[in-house]
Amino acid sequence: MKPSPVGDLRHAAAHVDSPLRTIISSWKRTSKSFALEVVVPAGATATVHVPARRERPSSA
């Protein structure tokens, strides 16, 4: 799972049926927060990438 909140996109959701049950991913972005929900069935594994703001160089 690797959400890509770009531009004016504020939320997205998707699901896929797997042999072990449904896998779900959704996220919502506001000006102050980012919420990510991932549901992975028992017996399955997932790699989740959490987006982060890029650090700005500090001025000396």
Secondary structure, DSSP 8 states (H G I E B T S, - for coil): ------TT--EEEEEEEETTEEEEEEEEE-SS-EEEEEE--TT-----------------
